[in-house]
Amino acid sequence: MAEGVAGDLRERPFLAQREHVENCYGGTANASASPVTVLQQQEQDRDQLHDGLGFRQWMLAGSVAGMVEHMAMFPVDLVKTRMQMLQCAGGAAQRSVYEAFFAILMKDGPLGLYRGIGAMGLGAGPAHAVYFAAYETLKEYLGGNKSGHHPFAHALAGAGATIASDAVFTPMDVVKQRLQLVHSPYNGVLDCIKKTMKEEGFSAFYKSYRTTVVMNIPFTAVHFAAYEAGKKVLGDIYPDYADEEHLLMHITAGGAAGALASAVTTPLDVIKTRLQCQGVCGADRYKNSSVLAVARNIVKREGPGALWRGMRPRVLFHTPAAAICWSTYEAGKSLLQQWNDDQRLSRS
């Protein structure tokens, strides 16, 4: 019996979506309809699934999705930071993902893989609330919710969303990465904030903001456009799942989009990490904090390969992270849609 109840709970968000679509269109598609008509109907169904969700509900679903994503993948993010900051992370001793991972385990134990997670928790929830709410709002304004494929609208909405969310997340990302360093001089989130404010001023928390935005605009544009395109392609290939937005669709499309976007933007992520950790435990300080100036400095001193350092853990992070985030977000929207429908029925 317990297994039956658990199964019902797992299926409820997606069954609720199917019921919502059937209510909107007066029942399931006619079995005698032509293949083209059925595909058009299913495409309209996908666009109608979450009608009625408001800005606050997008924020709630986004906040939960961001927290789940970053908490689940935090150890991989820590390894990536260590690899990108070799000058203060043990040098050649940590040049591969596995070497860095086991070096942390041997030196600090399992808890060492979660150093800085408090800062991540404080930043990820609010930032992702802004991120997804802004994306949904801009996508609707730009016509991305209309029938058909609109990659430009999705990319532009994603780019706009990241500008807003990065303003929220960047200060805590600075704290997180400084705590992640192997010889970090800070004893927790508050200590890092106090010392950074005292020694470098408030501007230290936003020195990498420009680089972060420059990195995340192409990352998010590629990510969102690839995700929406992936959903459409998968829906066309597997029409049986198109009307209920099957969980596997979000996992597959989200994972592929995360892998592609993270790989092509690795050099910008390296530059962002160097700017956020400059001057900490012997790391270089940059007189000119522009993207090109830092990139030239890295290439001159360490070679062009240094700009691609940490790509493997970055892709290893973003592939499952995007799958987790999108599936959690869409499931959250489905539950909220069901709640909205129940509220409307109770008032009628």
Steps between C-alpha positions, in 0.01 A plus 500: 500500500782742587656438159167578331467830690860595419438425134189719502697788651776467242256497212264769629679807354506352151150347517377838620650658190317254275169566681557875470561473126195279450286748691629785283418318176193303600659157515778309329580541133270320258647165404409561137688831482781527247863470623560869423192604698603281795852646503362854483258421784783354711714807436214723614455273804861553602455876476181489714622274782585769754251773415404698807828482694601836643830678559523385863434139403775512238729637771404222743555221246827659384633546852441136591651381171812711549554380856460134405730535199789677673489301822502170311792598276706706745798258533558513124488880509763501775730276295460734201600802711808322636612403150456854369707643788805274480732775621349472848354149489796269497624557145562194287372271774144574395504509121220248441147470632570175682828620651338817629201308636707244690749763620213683668367176652842401633579843646164626625273195505149486348399831659781670310300451181234732642716791613317817402159336458345749745575788264359299212180437692458870578552600139348224287140521623441875455704514178308216335170649613590816307650296215195291414241769574683744272538233232132407500395866495735593215419184304131584516564865404719399204250245369695191598183330627326509162466186288811413302871525572635840611874459579572874485229579756622223732865608466419868557278421799776286651759774447278756672430265788868439572579873523247532782583175680878553488458829686346296783734200487846652434580617857426156647686334212808704593470385862440140394807481276728663756389243756559218251873573461731243655681754721202728556569747785131532588304324774156493346264724308477789748876508558560514125250784455647703788865458395429566133304817585776621734796423271354561152174686543150423375610519135692173545170313494420635154842512330412189301141607423586634156689183412224285648240673284724479192534126568142429597328687218635259233474209746136569579410589141642167377357314800141622474485488121644146498266389779185630332614358164579167664153482654339571165710241315441235766129579500487451123700175514307359795148648466361262765684706762442842347163570659613432856855635485654177623777533760749329269451779245618765747793289619622429147447847354634673811809281527593545133449876519711526816787300350513708182474838669755421773763366260507801267515757784780338707765769426270771633434293812876472562535878473206550738653265758838676483336840554290378792795338677774753417733577786378209713768255628761618249280524191584770245346847517405669174552873447264487205193287570363503145429161341760543224772625737459206738484254210826638353666478842397135544612401149833682537586341836340155471428437133167488311411163655450672836184665365345156459603372840210356694288432190439136592367567851307798360325276246464226762332761721269665250377189318329334799443838667295627207309171484424521874411869486266483200321183613456642853381834364249347258372259767461795736303694240278197446424470870425872520276474194310215664463711814365789290251268330387357835451853635290599200286187534446560872378854430264396219 
